[in-house]
């Protein structure tokens, strides 16, 4: 298989419902120090392109990263050969000494249909998945990344129903907690960007409580400062849920091409009995629906009801809102300099035990 990549300006990327493949996201990452590239893929009549970003990691590692892309997937039995051909074309196009290319694939997992039949809590081992991915490739060089950079399994709610129907699809406890927050007087508002420090304080409490690595404050400012001068650019909103003026929960919500994404969330350590997070998600859903969005992506969960999974708490919380689980293929690497890649992989594997090393 051979693919042709034609360079283009990141600002010329086609409209997309995948936030991380948008021209806006290229601008966000550029403000964070990443070098951004955009390419047309092949000469297909379909509008197929991708955003790719490059950044050094330490003195010996340079990574090229395709965040939730490419958007358009080949047939499942061609996943591996397609990625191999795409990687070889990327190496020819990118100046510099690349260590590896990472794809955060938004494509449906080959195991999505098998999970219910096999009653799996989780996916097969990385070794088994690598054998399946590399079948048909020439080099057998695709590696499952130690962690998934954005989201491999997410809870997505379909919004093409009346609010009463959306509530009816939820679990009884979720509906009760939403109404409890309303009765207690928890209010949710679209806050001005000047309130971003408030969100970041809540975010810091959440990170410490749940043991994940925080993104720096300038990442969040970049989300709001990046240029959005076209009507087709994503709408980025800061939501805060408060009780008597006390902020209890916050979210950064992004609306893009009739899709809503709960990009980041945070909650306070205190007054958790007021169920502010339930009110926050419900109001985010209602706002997204009022803006013509068809889906509301709540973000990461465990792939199944596995009590031992790190994301099981999010599974229990989010599945109560009546969504469906979307299983994507996740993050895959194509090593270019194997020695340097292995050093980076060893380091990332250690951090992956409890933290996210490679951030999007």
BAZAKE-133444 format. One record per residue (C-alpha): residue in three letters; chain; x, y, z. Coordinates in Angstrom, 3 decimals, decimal comma, always signed. Last residue first. Layout:
BEGIN
ATOM;ALA;A;X;Y;Z
...
//
This chain:
BEGIN
ATOM;UNK;A;-2,214;+15,664;+24,071
ATOM;UNK;A;-0,099;+14,594;+27,019
ATOM;UNK;A;+2,457;+11,802;+26,942
ATOM;UNK;A;+3,142;+10,809;+30,527
ATOM;UNK;A;-0,314;+10,255;+31,962
ATOM;UNK;A;+0,001;+9,097;+35,550
ATOM;UNK;A;-0,465;+6,024;+37,730
ATOM;UNK;A;+1,215;+2,973;+36,250
ATOM;UNK;A;+1,747;+4,936;+33,055
ATOM;UNK;A;+4,756;+6,628;+34,611
ATOM;UNK;A;+6,754;+3,395;+34,500
ATOM;UNK;A;+5,597;+2,616;+30,974
ATOM;UNK;A;+6,545;+6,126;+29,871
ATOM;UNK;A;+10,178;+5,675;+30,918
ATOM;UNK;A;+10,453;+2,276;+29,232
ATOM;UNK;A;+8,751;+3,658;+26,135
ATOM;UNK;A;+11,176;+6,584;+25,946
ATOM;UNK;A;+14,185;+4,260;+26,096
ATOM;UNK;A;+12,570;+1,923;+23,569
ATOM;UNK;A;+11,937;+4,806;+21,191
ATOM;UNK;A;+15,553;+5,887;+21,364
ATOM;UNK;A;+16,762;+2,439;+20,321
ATOM;UNK;A;+14,008;+1,952;+17,738
ATOM;UNK;A;+14,561;+5,199;+15,845
ATOM;UNK;A;+11,451;+5,324;+13,617
ATOM;UNK;A;+8,992;+3,600;+15,944
ATOM;UNK;A;+5,321;+3,548;+14,799
ATOM;UNK;A;+3,175;+3,925;+17,874
ATOM;UNK;A;-0,497;+3,216;+18,535
ATOM;UNK;A;-3,024;+4,983;+20,767
ATOM;UNK;A;-6,633;+3,831;+21,065
ATOM;UNK;A;-8,728;+1,579;+18,806
ATOM;UNK;A;-12,030;+3,110;+19,854
ATOM;UNK;A;-14,820;+1,611;+21,953
ATOM;UNK;A;-17,905;+3,827;+22,273
ATOM;UNK;A;-20,081;+3,099;+25,297
ATOM;UNK;A;-23,670;+4,271;+25,082
ATOM;UNK;A;-25,238;+6,932;+27,257
ATOM;UNK;A;-28,048;+6,881;+29,781
ATOM;UNK;A;-26,723;+9,364;+32,346
ATOM;UNK;A;-25,994;+6,528;+34,798
ATOM;UNK;A;-23,175;+5,342;+32,543
ATOM;UNK;A;-21,253;+8,420;+33,609
ATOM;UNK;A;-20,944;+7,802;+37,344
ATOM;UNK;A;-20,327;+4,048;+37,324
ATOM;UNK;A;-17,862;+4,279;+34,444
ATOM;UNK;A;-16,079;+7,247;+36,030
ATOM;UNK;A;-15,476;+5,159;+39,150
ATOM;UNK;A;-14,282;+2,280;+36,980
ATOM;UNK;A;-11,588;+4,411;+35,351
ATOM;UNK;A;-8,586;+2,722;+37,043
ATOM;UNK;A;-10,058;-0,730;+36,300
ATOM;UNK;A;-10,368;-3,180;+39,200
ATOM;UNK;A;-14,146;-2,841;+39,542
ATOM;UNK;A;-14,619;-3,871;+35,890
ATOM;UNK;A;-17,993;-2,838;+34,486
ATOM;UNK;A;-16,664;-2,421;+30,971
ATOM;UNK;A;-14,266;-0,414;+28,812
ATOM;UNK;A;-13,471;+1,885;+31,766
ATOM;UNK;A;-14,634;+5,451;+31,220
ATOM;UNK;A;-13,212;+8,479;+29,454
ATOM;UNK;A;-15,179;+11,364;+28,013
ATOM;UNK;A;-18,740;+12,621;+28,474
ATOM;UNK;A;-19,349;+12,962;+24,722
ATOM;UNK;A;-22,661;+14,701;+24,099
ATOM;UNK;A;-24,231;+13,933;+20,740
ATOM;UNK;A;-26,605;+15,534;+18,229
ATOM;UNK;A;-25,642;+19,138;+18,897
ATOM;UNK;A;-28,124;+21,779;+17,720
ATOM;UNK;A;-27,208;+24,554;+20,138
ATOM;UNK;A;-30,183;+23,807;+22,401
ATOM;UNK;A;-28,956;+20,197;+22,665
ATOM;UNK;A;-25,514;+21,368;+23,773
ATOM;UNK;A;-27,123;+23,622;+26,405
ATOM;UNK;A;-29,294;+20,813;+27,743
ATOM;UNK;A;-26,370;+18,384;+27,890
ATOM;UNK;A;-24,179;+20,936;+29,688
ATOM;UNK;A;-27,051;+21,584;+32,107
ATOM;UNK;A;-27,263;+17,882;+32,903
ATOM;UNK;A;-23,507;+17,523;+33,247
ATOM;UNK;A;-23,256;+20,414;+35,720
ATOM;UNK;A;-26,267;+19,341;+37,775
ATOM;UNK;A;-24,743;+15,908;+38,269
ATOM;UNK;A;-21,380;+17,445;+39,179
ATOM;UNK;A;-23,064;+19,662;+41,774
ATOM;UNK;A;-24,419;+16,693;+43,728
ATOM;UNK;A;-25,037;+18,696;+46,922
ATOM;UNK;A;-23,578;+15,832;+49,008
ATOM;UNK;A;-20,164;+16,723;+47,596
ATOM;UNK;A;-20,140;+19,789;+49,803
ATOM;UNK;A;-16,316;+19,766;+50,057
ATOM;UNK;A;-13,526;+18,364;+47,911
ATOM;UNK;A;-14,417;+20,612;+45,017
ATOM;UNK;A;-15,030;+19,408;+41,474
ATOM;UNK;A;-13,301;+19,488;+38,114
ATOM;UNK;A;-14,060;+18,617;+34,509
ATOM;UNK;A;-12,231;+18,803;+31,216
ATOM;UNK;A;-13,205;+18,233;+27,574
ATOM;UNK;A;-16,885;+17,425;+27,940
ATOM;UNK;A;-17,354;+17,258;+24,176
ATOM;UNK;A;-20,432;+18,389;+22,265
ATOM;UNK;A;-20,930;+17,357;+18,642
ATOM;UNK;A;-22,939;+19,336;+16,103
ATOM;UNK;A;-19,817;+20,301;+14,138
ATOM;UNK;A;-17,839;+21,338;+17,233
ATOM;UNK;A;-19,109;+22,301;+20,680
ATOM;UNK;A;-16,485;+22,294;+23,444
ATOM;UNK;A;-17,279;+22,229;+27,163
ATOM;UNK;A;-14,759;+23,095;+29,844
ATOM;UNK;A;-16,241;+22,064;+33,155
ATOM;UNK;A;-16,582;+23,222;+36,723
ATOM;UNK;A;-17,788;+22,015;+40,088
ATOM;UNK;A;-18,408;+23,377;+43,595
ATOM;UNK;A;-18,055;+27,147;+43,215
ATOM;UNK;A;-19,411;+28,893;+46,369
ATOM;UNK;A;-21,751;+31,779;+45,481
ATOM;UNK;A;-24,712;+30,320;+47,359
ATOM;UNK;A;-24,093;+26,936;+45,746
ATOM;UNK;A;-22,150;+26,943;+42,519
ATOM;UNK;A;-21,812;+24,998;+39,243
ATOM;UNK;A;-19,372;+26,570;+36,809
ATOM;UNK;A;-19,250;+26,185;+33,024
ATOM;UNK;A;-16,457;+27,499;+30,799
ATOM;UNK;A;-17,313;+27,353;+27,121
ATOM;UNK;A;-15,422;+26,772;+23,872
ATOM;UNK;A;-17,356;+27,016;+20,590
ATOM;UNK;A;-15,448;+25,223;+17,844
ATOM;UNK;A;-14,662;+27,005;+14,556
ATOM;UNK;A;-17,331;+26,846;+11,826
ATOM;UNK;A;-18,410;+30,449;+12,345
ATOM;UNK;A;-14,843;+31,470;+11,618
ATOM;UNK;A;-12,622;+33,669;+13,807
ATOM;UNK;A;-11,696;+31,209;+16,511
ATOM;UNK;A;-8,104;+32,130;+17,300
ATOM;UNK;A;-6,585;+30,435;+20,339
ATOM;UNK;A;-6,968;+32,434;+23,565
ATOM;UNK;A;-9,650;+30,263;+25,188
ATOM;UNK;A;-7,963;+26,877;+24,911
ATOM;UNK;A;-4,559;+28,550;+25,282
ATOM;UNK;A;-5,580;+29,761;+28,751
ATOM;UNK;A;-6,191;+26,144;+29,715
ATOM;UNK;A;-2,757;+25,015;+28,539
ATOM;UNK;A;-1,190;+28,033;+30,285
ATOM;UNK;A;-2,437;+26,659;+33,611
ATOM;UNK;A;-0,300;+23,541;+33,400
ATOM;UNK;A;-1,918;+20,147;+32,979
ATOM;UNK;A;-2,190;+18,206;+36,199
ATOM;UNK;A;-0,939;+14,638;+36,665
ATOM;UNK;A;-3,524;+12,246;+38,084
ATOM;UNK;A;-3,985;+11,036;+41,662
ATOM;UNK;A;-7,763;+11,235;+42,088
ATOM;UNK;A;-7,889;+13,617;+45,051
ATOM;UNK;A;-4,830;+15,591;+43,990
ATOM;UNK;A;-6,088;+16,012;+40,440
ATOM;UNK;A;-9,588;+16,952;+41,611
ATOM;UNK;A;-8,307;+19,575;+44,056
ATOM;UNK;A;-6,129;+21,083;+41,315
ATOM;UNK;A;-9,086;+21,157;+38,924
ATOM;UNK;A;-11,124;+23,049;+41,489
ATOM;UNK;A;-8,358;+25,641;+41,693
ATOM;UNK;A;-8,170;+25,695;+37,896
ATOM;UNK;A;-11,892;+26,358;+37,602
ATOM;UNK;A;-11,619;+29,389;+39,852
ATOM;UNK;A;-8,572;+30,594;+37,902
ATOM;UNK;A;-10,722;+30,362;+34,710
ATOM;UNK;A;-13,261;+32,843;+36,097
ATOM;UNK;A;-11,941;+35,621;+33,842
ATOM;UNK;A;-13,058;+33,401;+30,964
ATOM;UNK;A;-16,618;+34,430;+31,694
ATOM;UNK;A;-18,887;+31,769;+33,231
ATOM;UNK;A;-21,711;+29,860;+31,567
ATOM;UNK;A;-23,828;+29,197;+34,606
ATOM;UNK;A;-24,985;+26,273;+36,722
ATOM;UNK;A;-26,960;+26,732;+39,940
ATOM;UNK;A;-27,132;+24,473;+42,984
ATOM;UNK;A;-30,185;+25,456;+45,032
ATOM;UNK;A;-30,763;+22,348;+47,138
ATOM;UNK;A;-33,817;+21,479;+45,044
ATOM;UNK;A;-31,786;+21,657;+41,819
ATOM;UNK;A;-29,001;+19,482;+43,240
ATOM;UNK;A;-31,598;+16,956;+44,414
ATOM;UNK;A;-33,210;+16,942;+40,987
ATOM;UNK;A;-29,937;+15,946;+39,334
ATOM;UNK;A;-29,249;+13,429;+42,109
ATOM;UNK;A;-32,662;+11,771;+41,653
ATOM;UNK;A;-32,232;+11,518;+37,900
ATOM;UNK;A;-28,853;+9,855;+38,416
ATOM;UNK;A;-30,267;+7,443;+41,007
ATOM;UNK;A;-33,106;+6,429;+38,681
ATOM;UNK;A;-30,736;+5,529;+35,862
ATOM;UNK;A;-31,031;+7,790;+32,857
ATOM;UNK;A;-33,152;+7,049;+29,789
ATOM;UNK;A;-36,147;+8,878;+31,296
ATOM;UNK;A;-34,084;+12,037;+31,731
ATOM;UNK;A;-33,221;+12,127;+28,036
ATOM;UNK;A;-36,863;+11,436;+27,231
ATOM;UNK;A;-38,026;+14,399;+29,316
ATOM;UNK;A;-35,389;+16,601;+27,675
ATOM;UNK;A;-36,800;+15,796;+24,245
ATOM;UNK;A;-34,764;+13,496;+22,009
ATOM;UNK;A;-31,909;+13,742;+19,501
ATOM;UNK;A;-29,288;+14,201;+22,243
ATOM;UNK;A;-27,476;+10,879;+21,954
ATOM;UNK;A;-25,178;+10,418;+24,947
ATOM;UNK;A;-21,615;+9,181;+24,472
ATOM;UNK;A;-19,607;+7,401;+27,186
ATOM;UNK;A;-15,991;+6,900;+26,178
ATOM;UNK;A;-13,467;+4,139;+25,674
ATOM;UNK;A;-10,132;+4,815;+23,951
ATOM;UNK;A;-9,893;+8,427;+25,100
ATOM;UNK;A;-6,997;+10,883;+24,914
ATOM;UNK;A;-3,427;+9,640;+25,159
ATOM;UNK;A;-4,089;+5,935;+25,501
ATOM;UNK;A;-1,376;+4,291;+27,551
ATOM;UNK;A;+1,603;+1,981;+27,038
ATOM;UNK;A;+1,306;+2,544;+23,266
ATOM;UNK;A;+0,429;-0,526;+21,183
ATOM;UNK;A;+3,277;-1,048;+18,754
ATOM;UNK;A;+3,261;-1,015;+14,943
ATOM;UNK;A;+6,507;-2,266;+13,336
ATOM;UNK;A;+5,482;-5,523;+11,730
ATOM;UNK;A;+7,644;-4,445;+8,753
ATOM;UNK;A;+5,654;-5,464;+5,674
ATOM;UNK;A;+2,144;-5,140;+7,090
ATOM;UNK;A;-0,593;-7,710;+6,389
ATOM;UNK;A;-1,162;-8,610;+10,042
ATOM;UNK;A;+0,428;-5,854;+12,111
ATOM;UNK;A;-2,780;-4,841;+13,920
ATOM;UNK;A;-3,754;-8,422;+14,808
ATOM;UNK;A;-0,328;-9,312;+16,168
ATOM;UNK;A;-0,197;-6,002;+18,041
ATOM;UNK;A;-3,546;-6,717;+19,695
ATOM;UNK;A;-2,310;-10,081;+20,933
ATOM;UNK;A;+0,853;-8,531;+22,359
ATOM;UNK;A;-1,081;-5,661;+23,949
ATOM;UNK;A;-3,194;-8,169;+25,862
ATOM;UNK;A;-6,845;-8,699;+24,941
ATOM;UNK;A;-9,317;-5,946;+25,859
ATOM;UNK;A;-11,136;-5,470;+29,151
ATOM;UNK;A;-14,237;-6,672;+31,003
ATOM;UNK;A;-14,907;-9,263;+28,330
ATOM;UNK;A;-18,323;-10,981;+28,089
ATOM;UNK;A;-17,190;-12,840;+24,940
ATOM;UNK;A;-20,282;-11,921;+22,943
ATOM;UNK;A;-20,505;-8,420;+24,425
ATOM;UNK;A;-16,802;-7,754;+23,720
ATOM;UNK;A;-16,653;-9,183;+20,194
ATOM;UNK;A;-18,326;-6,259;+18,447
ATOM;UNK;A;-15,945;-3,691;+19,901
ATOM;UNK;A;-12,878;-5,910;+19,416
ATOM;UNK;A;-11,756;-4,378;+16,109
ATOM;UNK;A;-11,920;-1,033;+17,952
ATOM;UNK;A;-13,792;+1,654;+16,061
ATOM;UNK;A;-11,463;+4,307;+14,665
ATOM;UNK;A;-10,649;+7,430;+16,681
ATOM;UNK;A;-6,945;+6,467;+16,595
ATOM;UNK;A;-4,458;+8,331;+18,758
ATOM;UNK;A;-1,582;+7,842;+16,358
ATOM;UNK;A;+1,966;+8,197;+17,662
ATOM;UNK;A;+4,984;+8,589;+15,397
ATOM;UNK;A;+8,438;+7,711;+16,694
ATOM;UNK;A;+11,971;+8,998;+17,227
ATOM;UNK;A;+11,957;+11,619;+14,485
ATOM;UNK;A;+15,240;+13,295;+13,581
ATOM;UNK;A;+14,236;+16,436;+11,761
ATOM;UNK;A;+12,206;+17,464;+8,737
ATOM;UNK;A;+8,843;+15,775;+8,354
ATOM;UNK;A;+7,603;+14,747;+4,897
ATOM;UNK;A;+9,444;+11,482;+4,206
ATOM;UNK;A;+8,793;+10,240;+7,750
ATOM;UNK;A;+5,101;+11,068;+7,289
ATOM;UNK;A;+4,923;+8,967;+4,094
ATOM;UNK;A;+6,406;+5,972;+5,896
ATOM;UNK;A;+3,907;+6,444;+8,685
ATOM;UNK;A;+0,931;+6,568;+6,292
ATOM;UNK;A;+2,029;+3,344;+4,618
ATOM;UNK;A;+2,366;+1,599;+7,982
ATOM;UNK;A;-0,919;+3,052;+9,222
ATOM;UNK;A;-2,771;+1,791;+6,135
ATOM;UNK;A;-1,140;-1,653;+6,312
ATOM;UNK;A;-2,214;-1,954;+9,973
ATOM;UNK;A;-5,830;-0,767;+9,706
ATOM;UNK;A;-6,472;-2,743;+6,519
ATOM;UNK;A;-8,508;-5,593;+8,058
ATOM;UNK;A;-10,641;-2,973;+9,787
ATOM;UNK;A;-11,680;-1,282;+6,546
ATOM;UNK;A;-9,978;+2,144;+6,232
ATOM;UNK;A;-10,697;+4,864;+8,784
ATOM;UNK;A;-11,357;+8,544;+8,172
ATOM;UNK;A;-10,377;+10,847;+11,044
ATOM;UNK;A;-6,657;+10,262;+10,903
ATOM;UNK;A;-6,592;+10,995;+13,696
ATOM;UNK;A;-7,499;+11,465;+17,296
ATOM;UNK;A;-4,326;+13,492;+17,900
ATOM;UNK;A;-1,655;+12,629;+15,288
ATOM;UNK;A;+1,648;+12,925;+17,167
ATOM;UNK;A;+5,191;+13,224;+15,889
ATOM;UNK;A;+7,631;+12,601;+18,720
ATOM;UNK;A;+11,228;+13,750;+19,062
ATOM;UNK;A;+13,259;+11,926;+21,717
ATOM;UNK;A;+16,951;+12,227;+22,529
ATOM;UNK;A;+17,383;+15,419;+24,580
ATOM;UNK;A;+14,032;+15,280;+26,376
ATOM;UNK;A;+10,676;+15,035;+24,676
ATOM;UNK;A;+10,889;+17,092;+21,479
ATOM;UNK;A;+7,599;+18,215;+19,870
ATOM;UNK;A;+5,729;+17,550;+16,643
ATOM;UNK;A;+2,058;+17,973;+15,754
ATOM;UNK;A;+0,054;+16,296;+12,978
ATOM;UNK;A;-3,352;+17,429;+11,698
ATOM;UNK;A;-5,010;+15,226;+9,120
ATOM;UNK;A;-6,723;+15,346;+5,744
ATOM;UNK;A;-9,413;+13,506;+3,848
ATOM;UNK;A;-12,159;+15,336;+1,961
ATOM;UNK;A;-13,191;+12,402;-0,240
ATOM;UNK;A;-12,177;+12,594;-3,906
ATOM;UNK;A;-9,126;+10,525;-2,951
ATOM;UNK;A;-5,745;+11,904;-3,981
ATOM;UNK;A;-3,806;+10,596;-0,987
ATOM;UNK;A;-4,074;+12,160;+2,468
ATOM;UNK;A;-4,030;+15,960;+2,484
ATOM;UNK;A;-1,592;+17,061;+5,138
ATOM;UNK;A;-1,369;+19,459;+8,061
ATOM;UNK;A;+1,638;+20,253;+10,229
ATOM;UNK;A;+2,021;+21,874;+13,641
ATOM;UNK;A;+5,167;+22,498;+15,678
ATOM;UNK;A;+4,285;+22,224;+19,368
ATOM;UNK;A;+5,186;+25,093;+21,697
ATOM;UNK;A;+1,977;+25,468;+23,681
ATOM;UNK;A;+0,615;+28,250;+21,474
ATOM;UNK;A;+1,086;+25,927;+18,495
ATOM;UNK;A;-0,941;+23,310;+20,346
ATOM;UNK;A;-3,934;+25,642;+20,639
ATOM;UNK;A;-3,618;+26,779;+17,009
ATOM;UNK;A;-3,578;+23,188;+15,775
ATOM;UNK;A;-6,620;+22,558;+17,940
ATOM;UNK;A;-8,461;+25,381;+16,161
ATOM;UNK;A;-7,553;+23,948;+12,766
ATOM;UNK;A;-9,463;+20,864;+13,829
ATOM;UNK;A;-8,175;+17,329;+14,266
ATOM;UNK;A;-8,349;+17,343;+18,075
ATOM;UNK;A;-11,918;+18,657;+18,061
ATOM;UNK;A;-13,246;+15,787;+15,985
ATOM;UNK;A;-16,465;+17,146;+14,488
ATOM;UNK;A;-14,547;+18,279;+11,456
ATOM;UNK;A;-14,278;+21,221;+9,095
ATOM;UNK;A;-11,404;+20,814;+6,670
ATOM;UNK;A;-7,895;+21,902;+7,551
ATOM;UNK;A;-6,753;+25,088;+5,808
ATOM;UNK;A;-5,534;+26,788;+9,014
ATOM;UNK;A;-3,069;+23,931;+9,381
ATOM;UNK;A;-1,470;+25,012;+6,084
ATOM;UNK;A;-1,161;+22,253;+3,507
ATOM;UNK;A;+1,332;+19,491;+2,767
ATOM;UNK;A;+0,380;+16,732;+0,298
ATOM;UNK;A;+0,721;+13,185;+1,596
ATOM;UNK;A;+0,646;+10,293;-0,875
ATOM;UNK;A;-0,166;+6,814;+0,340
ATOM;UNK;A;+1,228;+3,494;-0,849
ATOM;UNK;A;+0,000;+0,000;+0,000
//
